[in-house]
Amino acid sequence: MDIMTLIIQIISGVVGGNVAGLSKEGMGPTLNSVAGAIGGVLLGQVLAHLTGDQSLAEAGAAGTLDIPAIISSVIGGGAGGAVLTWVAGFIKSKMQTH
């Protein structure tokens, strides 16, 4: 895992978390961002390992721009951020109604 991949996953996760937080399960911008960043890194790393994408640092060292690795990080980060934020918000909303 290199720093560029991690940064892309965190940013994508924050965006995904805040988009998911627009629903009624939103937890506020700060918690949406934190949950999104965590979910983005988690799913982004899982997706990178499943697809076998080389890290962005390896691609940079080889002198190439690895578009599939960037796309995988963006999609995995955004989806992971959205899912974790929605699940956490859903659980929080259910706990408050009881």
C-alpha distances in whole Angstrom, upper triangle without the diagonal:
4,7,9,7,7,11,12,11,13,16,16,16,19,21,21,22,25,26,26,28,31,32,34,32,30,30,30,27,26,25,24,22,20,20,19,16,15,16,14,11,12,13,11,8,11,12,9,10,14,14,12,11,9,6,9,8,10,12,13,14,16,18,17,16,14,16,15,12,13,15,13,11,15,17,14,14,18,19,17,18,22,22,21,23,26,26,26,29,31,31,32,35,36,36,38,41,42
4,6,6,6,9,10,11,12,15,16,17,19,20,21,22,25,26,27,28,31,33,35,33,31,30,30,27,26,25,25,21,20,21,19,16,16,17,15,12,14,15,12,11,14,15,12,13,17,16,14,12,10,6,7,6,9,11,11,12,14,16,15,14,13,15,15,12,12,15,14,12,15,17,16,15,18,20,19,19,23,24,23,24,27,28,28,30,32,33,33,36,38,38,39,42,44
4,6,5,6,9,10,10,12,14,15,16,18,20,21,22,24,25,26,29,31,34,31,29,28,28,25,23,23,22,19,18,19,18,14,15,17,14,11,15,16,13,12,16,17,14,16,19,19,17,15,13,9,9,8,11,13,12,14,17,17,17,15,15,16,17,13,13,16,15,12,14,17,16,14,17,20,18,18,22,23,22,23,26,27,27,29,31,32,32,35,37,37,38,41,42
4,5,5,6,9,10,11,12,14,15,17,18,20,21,23,24,25,28,30,33,31,28,28,27,24,23,23,22,19,19,20,17,14,16,17,14,12,15,16,12,13,16,16,13,16,19,18,17,14,12,9,7,7,11,11,10,13,15,15,14,12,12,13,14,11,9,13,13,10,11,15,14,13,15,18,17,17,21,22,22,23,26,27,27,29,31,32,32,35,37,37,38,41,43
4,6,5,6,9,10,11,12,14,16,16,18,20,21,22,24,26,28,31,29,27,27,26,24,22,22,21,18,18,18,16,13,14,14,11,9,12,12,9,9,13,12,10,12,15,14,14,11,10,7,6,8,11,11,12,14,16,16,15,12,11,12,12,8,7,10,10,7,9,12,11,10,13,15,14,15,18,20,19,21,23,24,25,27,29,30,30,33,34,35,36,39,41
4,5,5,6,9,10,10,12,14,15,16,18,20,21,22,25,26,29,26,24,24,24,21,19,19,18,15,14,15,13,10,11,12,9,7,10,11,8,9,12,13,11,13,16,16,16,14,13,10,10,11,14,15,15,17,19,20,19,16,15,15,15,12,11,13,12,8,10,13,11,9,12,15,13,13,17,18,17,18,21,22,22,24,27,27,27,30,32,32,34,36,38
4,5,5,6,8,10,11,12,14,15,17,18,20,21,23,25,28,26,23,23,22,19,18,18,17,14,14,15,13,10,12,13,10,9,13,14,11,12,15,15,14,17,19,19,19,16,16,12,11,12,16,16,15,18,20,20,19,16,15,15,16,13,11,13,13,9,10,13,13,10,12,15,14,13,17,19,18,18,22,23,22,24,27,28,28,30,32,33,34,36,38
4,6,5,6,8,10,11,12,14,16,17,18,20,22,24,27,25,23,23,22,19,19,19,17,14,15,15,12,10,12,13,9,9,12,12,9,11,14,13,12,16,18,17,17,14,14,12,10,13,15,15,15,18,20,19,17,14,13,13,13,10,8,10,10,6,6,10,10,8,10,13,13,12,15,17,17,18,20,22,22,23,26,27,28,29,32,33,34,36,38
4,6,5,6,9,10,10,12,14,15,16,18,20,22,25,22,21,21,21,18,17,17,15,12,13,12,10,7,9,9,5,5,9,9,6,8,11,11,11,14,15,15,16,14,15,12,12,14,17,17,17,20,22,22,20,17,15,14,14,11,9,10,9,5,6,8,7,4,7,10,9,9,12,14,14,15,17,19,19,21,23,24,25,27,29,29,31,33,35
4,5,5,6,9,10,10,12,14,15,16,19,21,23,21,19,18,18,15,14,14,12,9,9,10,8,5,7,8,6,6,10,11,9,11,14,14,14,17,19,19,20,18,18,15,15,16,19,20,20,22,24,24,23,20,18,18,17,15,13,14,13,9,9,11,10,7,9,11,10,8,12,14,13,13,16,18,17,19,22,23,23,25,27,28,29,31,33
4,5,5,6,9,10,11,12,14,15,17,20,23,21,18,18,17,14,14,14,12,9,11,12,9,7,10,11,8,9,13,13,11,14,17,16,16,19,21,20,21,19,19,17,15,18,21,20,20,23,25,24,23,19,18,17,17,15,12,13,13,10,8,11,11,8,8,12,11,9,12,15,14,14,17,19,19,20,22,24,24,25,28,29,29,32,34
4,5,5,6,8,10,11,12,14,16,18,21,19,17,18,18,15,15,15,12,10,12,12,8,8,11,10,7,9,12,11,9,13,15,14,14,18,19,18,20,17,19,16,16,18,21,20,21,24,25,25,22,19,17,15,15,14,11,11,11,8,6,8,8,5,5,8,9,7,9,12,13,13,15,17,18,18,21,23,23,24,27,28,29,31,33
4,5,5,6,8,10,10,12,14,16,19,17,15,15,15,13,13,12,10,8,9,8,4,5,7,6,4,7,9,9,9,12,14,13,15,17,18,19,20,19,20,18,18,20,23,22,23,26,27,27,25,22,20,18,18,16,14,13,12,10,8,9,8,5,4,7,6,4,7,10,9,9,12,14,14,15,18,19,19,21,23,24,25,28,30
4,5,5,6,9,10,10,13,15,18,16,13,13,12,10,10,10,7,5,7,8,5,5,8,9,7,10,12,13,12,15,17,17,18,21,22,22,24,22,23,21,20,22,25,25,25,28,30,29,27,24,23,21,21,19,16,16,16,13,11,12,12,8,7,10,10,6,8,11,11,9,12,15,14,15,18,19,19,20,23,24,24,27,29
4,5,5,6,9,10,11,14,17,16,13,14,13,10,12,12,9,7,10,11,7,8,12,11,9,12,15,14,14,17,19,18,19,22,23,23,24,22,24,22,21,23,26,25,25,29,30,29,27,23,22,20,20,18,16,15,15,13,10,11,12,9,7,10,10,8,8,12,12,11,13,16,16,16,18,20,20,21,24,25,26,28,30
4,6,5,6,8,10,12,15,14,12,14,14,12,13,12,9,8,11,10,6,9,11,9,8,12,13,12,12,16,17,16,18,21,21,21,23,21,23,22,21,24,26,26,26,30,31,30,28,24,22,20,19,18,16,14,14,12,10,9,10,8,4,6,8,5,4,8,9,8,10,13,13,13,16,18,18,19,22,23,24,26,28
4,5,5,6,9,11,13,11,9,10,10,9,10,9,5,6,8,7,4,7,9,8,8,12,13,13,14,17,18,18,20,22,22,23,25,24,26,24,23,26,28,28,29,32,33,33,31,27,25,23,22,21,19,18,17,15,13,13,12,9,7,8,8,5,4,8,7,5,8,10,10,10,13,15,15,16,19,20,21,23,25
4,5,5,7,9,12,11,8,9,9,7,9,9,5,6,9,9,7,10,13,12,12,15,17,16,17,20,21,21,23,25,26,26,28,27,28,26,25,28,31,30,30,34,35,34,32,29,27,25,24,23,21,20,20,17,15,15,15,12,10,11,12,8,7,11,11,8,10,13,13,11,14,17,16,16,20,21,21,23,26
4,5,5,8,11,11,9,12,11,10,13,12,9,10,13,12,9,12,15,13,13,17,18,17,17,21,21,21,23,26,25,25,28,26,28,27,26,29,31,30,31,34,35,35,32,28,27,24,24,23,20,19,19,17,14,14,15,13,9,10,12,9,7,10,12,9,10,13,14,12,14,17,17,17,20,22,22,23,27
4,5,6,9,8,7,10,11,11,13,12,8,10,12,10,9,12,14,12,12,16,17,15,17,20,20,20,22,25,25,25,28,27,29,27,27,30,32,32,33,36,37,36,34,30,28,26,25,24,22,20,19,18,16,14,14,13,10,10,11,8,5,8,9,6,6,10,11,9,11,14,14,14,17,19,19,20,23
4,5,7,6,4,7,7,8,10,9,6,9,11,10,9,13,14,13,14,18,18,18,19,22,23,23,25,27,27,28,31,29,31,30,29,32,34,34,34,38,39,38,36,33,31,28,28,27,24,23,22,21,18,17,17,15,13,13,13,10,8,10,10,7,7,10,10,8,10,13,12,12,15,17,17,18,21
4,7,8,6,9,9,9,13,12,9,12,15,14,13,16,18,17,17,21,21,21,22,25,26,25,27,30,30,30,33,31,33,32,31,34,37,36,36,39,41,40,37,34,32,30,29,28,26,24,24,23,20,19,20,18,14,15,16,13,10,13,14,10,10,13,13,11,12,16,15,14,17,19,18,19,23
4,5,6,9,11,12,15,14,11,14,16,15,14,18,19,17,18,22,22,21,23,26,26,25,28,31,30,31,33,32,35,33,33,36,38,38,38,42,43,42,40,36,34,31,30,30,28,25,25,24,21,20,20,19,16,15,16,14,11,12,13,10,8,11,12,9,10,13,13,12,14,17,16,17,20
4,5,9,10,13,16,14,12,16,18,16,16,20,20,19,21,24,24,23,25,28,28,28,31,33,32,33,36,35,38,36,36,39,41,41,42,45,46,45,43,39,37,35,34,33,31,29,28,27,25,23,23,22,19,18,18,16,13,14,15,12,9,12,12,8,9,12,11,9,12,14,13,13,17
4,6,9,12,14,11,10,14,15,13,13,17,17,16,18,21,21,20,23,25,25,25,28,30,30,31,34,33,35,34,34,37,39,39,40,42,44,44,41,38,36,33,32,31,29,27,26,25,23,22,21,19,17,16,16,14,11,11,11,8,6,8,8,4,5,8,8,6,9,12,11,12,16
4,6,8,10,9,7,11,12,11,11,15,16,15,17,20,20,20,22,25,25,25,28,30,30,31,33,32,34,32,32,35,37,37,38,41,42,42,40,36,34,32,31,30,28,26,26,24,22,21,20,18,16,16,15,13,11,12,11,8,7,10,9,6,8,11,9,9,12,14,13,15,18
4,7,8,6,6,9,10,9,11,14,15,15,17,19,20,20,22,25,25,26,28,30,31,32,34,33,35,33,33,35,37,37,38,41,42,42,40,37,35,33,32,31,29,28,27,24,23,22,21,19,17,17,16,13,12,13,12,8,9,11,8,6,9,11,8,9,12,13,12,15,17
4,6,6,6,9,10,11,12,14,16,16,18,20,21,22,23,26,27,27,29,31,32,33,35,34,35,33,32,34,37,37,37,40,42,41,40,36,35,33,32,31,28,28,27,25,23,23,22,19,18,19,18,14,14,15,14,10,12,14,12,9,13,14,12,12,16,16,15,18,20
4,6,5,6,9,10,10,12,14,15,16,18,20,21,21,24,25,26,27,30,31,31,33,31,33,30,29,31,34,34,34,37,39,38,36,33,32,30,30,28,26,25,25,22,20,21,21,17,16,17,17,13,13,15,14,11,13,15,13,12,15,17,15,16,19,20,19,21,24
4,5,5,6,9,10,11,13,14,15,17,19,20,21,23,25,25,27,29,30,31,32,31,32,29,28,30,33,33,33,36,38,38,36,33,32,30,30,28,26,26,25,22,21,21,21,17,16,18,17,13,14,16,14,11,14,16,13,12,16,17,15,16,20,20,19,22,24
4,5,5,6,8,10,11,12,14,16,16,18,19,21,23,24,25,27,28,30,31,30,31,29,28,30,33,33,34,36,38,38,37,33,32,30,30,28,26,25,24,22,20,21,19,16,16,16,15,11,12,14,11,8,11,12,10,9,13,13,11,14,17,16,16,19,21
4,6,5,6,8,10,10,12,14,15,16,17,20,21,21,23,25,26,27,29,28,29,27,27,29,32,32,32,35,36,36,34,31,29,28,27,25,23,22,22,19,17,18,17,14,12,13,12,9,9,11,9,6,9,11,9,8,12,13,12,14,17,17,17,20,22
4,6,5,6,9,10,10,12,14,15,16,18,20,20,22,24,25,26,27,26,27,24,24,26,29,29,29,32,33,33,32,28,27,25,25,23,21,21,20,17,15,16,16,12,11,13,12,8,10,12,11,8,12,14,12,12,16,17,16,17,20,21,21,24,26
4,5,5,6,9,10,11,12,14,15,17,19,20,21,23,24,26,27,26,26,24,24,25,28,29,29,31,33,34,32,29,28,27,26,23,21,22,21,17,17,18,16,13,13,14,12,9,11,13,10,9,12,13,11,12,16,16,15,17,20,20,20,23,25
4,6,5,6,8,10,11,12,14,15,17,18,20,21,22,24,25,25,26,24,24,26,28,29,30,32,34,34,32,29,27,26,25,23,21,21,19,17,16,16,14,11,11,12,9,7,9,9,6,5,9,10,8,9,13,13,13,15,17,17,19,21,23
4,5,5,6,9,10,10,11,14,15,16,17,20,21,22,23,22,23,21,21,24,26,26,27,30,31,31,29,26,24,23,22,20,18,17,16,14,12,13,11,8,8,9,7,4,6,8,6,6,9,11,10,11,14,15,15,17,20,20,21,24,26
4,6,5,6,9,10,10,12,14,15,16,18,20,21,22,20,21,19,19,21,23,24,24,27,29,29,27,24,22,21,21,18,16,17,16,12,12,13,11,8,9,11,8,6,9,11,9,9,13,14,13,15,17,18,18,20,23,23,24,27,29
4,5,5,6,9,10,11,12,14,15,17,19,20,21,20,21,19,20,21,24,25,25,27,29,30,28,26,24,23,22,19,18,18,16,13,14,14,12,9,11,11,8,7,10,11,8,9,13,13,12,14,17,17,17,20,22,22,23,26,27
4,6,5,6,8,10,11,12,14,15,16,18,20,19,21,19,20,22,24,25,26,28,29,30,28,25,23,22,20,18,17,16,14,12,12,12,9,7,8,8,4,4,7,7,5,8,10,10,10,13,15,15,16,19,20,21,23,25,27
4,6,6,6,8,10,10,12,14,15,16,18,16,18,16,17,19,21,21,22,25,26,27,25,22,19,18,17,14,13,13,11,8,9,9,6,4,6,7,5,4,8,9,8,10,13,13,14,16,18,19,20,22,24,24,26,28,30
4,6,5,6,9,10,10,12,14,15,16,15,16,14,15,17,19,20,21,23,24,25,23,21,19,18,17,14,13,14,12,9,10,11,8,6,9,10,7,8,12,12,11,13,16,16,16,18,20,21,22,24,26,26,28,30,32
4,5,5,6,9,10,11,12,14,16,15,17,15,17,19,20,21,23,25,26,27,26,23,21,20,18,15,16,16,13,11,12,12,8,8,11,10,7,9,12,11,10,12,15,14,15,18,19,19,21,23,24,25,27,29,30
4,5,5,6,8,10,10,12,14,14,16,15,17,19,20,21,23,25,26,27,25,22,19,18,16,14,14,13,10,9,10,9,5,6,9,8,5,8,10,9,9,13,14,14,15,18,19,20,21,23,24,25,28,30,31
4,6,5,6,9,10,11,12,11,13,12,13,16,17,17,19,21,22,23,21,18,15,15,13,10,10,10,7,5,8,8,4,5,8,8,7,9,12,12,12,15,17,17,18,20,22,23,24,26,28,29,31,33,34
4,5,5,6,9,10,10,10,11,10,13,15,16,17,19,20,21,23,21,19,16,16,14,11,12,13,9,8,11,11,8,8,12,12,10,12,15,15,14,17,19,19,20,23,24,24,26,28,29,30,32,34,36
4,5,5,6,9,10,11,13,13,16,18,18,19,21,23,24,25,23,21,18,18,15,13,14,14,10,10,13,12,8,10,13,12,10,13,15,14,14,17,19,18,19,22,23,23,25,28,28,29,32,34,35
4,5,5,6,8,9,12,12,14,17,17,17,20,22,22,24,21,19,15,15,12,10,12,11,7,8,10,9,6,9,12,11,10,13,15,14,15,18,19,19,21,23,24,25,27,29,30,31,33,35,36
4,6,5,6,5,8,8,11,14,13,14,17,18,18,20,18,16,13,13,10,7,10,10,7,7,11,10,8,10,13,13,12,15,18,17,18,21,22,22,24,26,27,28,30,32,33,34,36,38,39
4,6,5,7,9,10,13,15,14,16,19,20,20,22,20,19,15,16,13,11,14,14,10,11,14,14,11,13,17,16,15,18,20,19,19,22,24,23,25,28,28,29,31,33,34,34,37,39,40
4,6,8,11,13,16,18,17,18,21,22,22,24,21,20,16,16,13,12,15,14,10,12,15,13,11,14,17,15,15,18,20,18,19,23,23,23,25,28,28,28,31,33,33,34,37,38,39
4,6,9,11,14,17,15,15,19,20,19,21,18,17,13,13,10,9,12,11,8,11,14,12,11,14,17,16,16,19,20,20,21,24,25,25,27,29,30,31,33,35,35,37,39,41,42
4,6,9,12,14,13,13,17,17,17,19,17,16,12,13,10,9,13,13,10,12,15,15,13,16,19,18,18,21,23,22,23,26,28,27,29,32,32,33,35,37,38,39,41,43,44
4,6,9,11,10,10,13,15,14,16,13,12,9,10,7,5,9,10,8,9,13,13,12,14,17,17,17,20,22,22,23,26,27,27,29,31,32,33,35,37,38,39,41,43,45
4,7,8,6,7,10,11,11,13,11,11,8,10,9,7,10,12,10,11,14,16,15,16,19,20,20,22,24,25,25,27,29,30,31,33,35,35,37,39,40,41,43,45,47
4,5,5,6,9,10,11,13,11,10,8,11,10,7,9,12,11,10,13,15,14,15,18,19,18,20,23,24,24,26,28,29,29,32,33,34,35,38,39,40,42,44,45
4,5,5,6,9,10,10,9,8,7,9,10,7,7,11,11,10,12,15,15,15,18,20,19,20,23,25,25,26,29,30,30,32,34,35,36,38,40,41,42,45,46
4,5,5,6,9,10,10,10,10,13,13,10,11,15,15,13,16,19,18,18,21,23,22,23,26,27,27,29,31,32,32,35,37,37,38,41,42,43,44,47,49
4,5,5,6,9,9,10,9,13,13,11,12,16,15,15,18,20,19,20,23,24,24,25,28,29,29,31,33,34,34,37,39,39,40,43,44,45,47,49,51
4,5,5,6,5,6,6,10,11,9,10,14,14,14,16,19,19,19,22,24,24,25,28,29,29,31,33,34,35,37,39,40,41,43,45,45,47,49,51
4,5,5,6,6,8,11,13,11,12,15,16,15,18,20,21,21,23,25,25,26,29,30,31,32,35,36,36,38,40,41,42,44,46,47,48,50,52
4,5,8,10,11,15,16,14,15,19,19,18,21,23,23,23,26,28,28,29,32,33,33,35,37,38,38,41,43,43,44,47,48,49,50,53,55
4,6,9,10,14,15,14,15,18,19,19,21,24,24,24,27,29,29,30,33,34,34,36,38,39,40,42,44,45,46,48,50,50,52,54,56
4,7,10,13,15,14,15,18,19,19,21,24,24,25,27,29,29,30,33,34,35,36,39,40,40,42,44,45,46,48,50,51,52,55,57
4,6,9,12,11,12,15,16,17,18,21,21,22,24,26,27,28,30,32,33,34,36,37,38,40,42,43,44,46,48,49,50,53,55
4,6,9,9,9,11,13,14,15,17,18,19,21,23,24,25,27,29,30,31,33,34,35,37,39,40,41,43,45,46,47,49,51
4,6,6,7,9,10,11,13,15,16,17,19,20,21,23,25,26,27,29,30,32,33,35,36,38,39,40,42,43,45,47,49
4,5,5,6,8,10,11,12,14,15,16,18,19,21,22,24,25,27,28,30,31,33,34,36,37,39,40,42,43,45,47
4,5,5,6,9,10,10,12,14,15,16,17,19,21,22,24,25,27,28,29,31,32,34,35,37,38,40,42,43,45
4,6,5,6,9,10,10,12,14,15,16,18,20,21,22,24,25,26,28,30,31,32,34,35,37,38,40,42,44
4,5,5,6,9,10,10,12,14,15,16,18,20,21,22,24,26,27,28,30,31,32,34,36,37,39,41,43
4,5,5,6,8,10,10,12,14,15,16,18,20,21,22,24,25,27,28,30,31,33,34,36,37,39,41
4,6,5,6,8,10,10,12,14,15,16,18,19,21,22,24,25,26,28,30,31,33,34,36,37,39
4,6,5,6,8,10,10,12,14,15,16,18,20,21,22,24,25,27,28,30,31,32,34,36,38
4,6,5,6,8,10,10,12,14,15,16,18,20,21,22,24,26,27,28,30,32,33,35,37
4,5,5,6,8,10,11,12,14,15,16,18,20,21,22,24,26,27,28,30,32,33,35
4,6,5,6,8,10,10,12,14,15,16,18,20,21,22,24,25,27,28,30,32,34
4,6,5,6,8,10,11,12,14,15,16,18,20,21,22,24,26,27,28,30,32
4,6,5,6,9,10,11,12,14,15,16,18,20,21,22,24,26,27,29,31
4,5,5,6,9,10,11,12,14,15,16,18,20,21,22,24,26,27,29
4,5,5,6,8,10,11,12,14,15,16,18,20,21,23,24,26,28
4,6,5,6,8,10,11,12,14,16,16,18,20,21,22,25,27
4,6,5,6,9,10,10,12,14,15,16,18,20,21,23,25
4,5,5,6,9,10,10,12,14,15,16,18,20,21,23
4,5,5,6,8,10,11,12,14,15,17,18,20,22
4,6,5,6,8,10,10,12,14,15,16,19,21
4,6,5,6,9,10,10,12,14,15,17,19
4,5,5,6,9,10,11,12,14,16,17
4,5,5,6,9,10,11,12,15,16
4,5,5,6,9,10,11,13,15
4,5,5,6,9,10,11,13
4,6,5,6,9,10,11
4,5,5,6,9,11
4,5,5,7,9
4,5,5,7
4,6,6
4,6
4
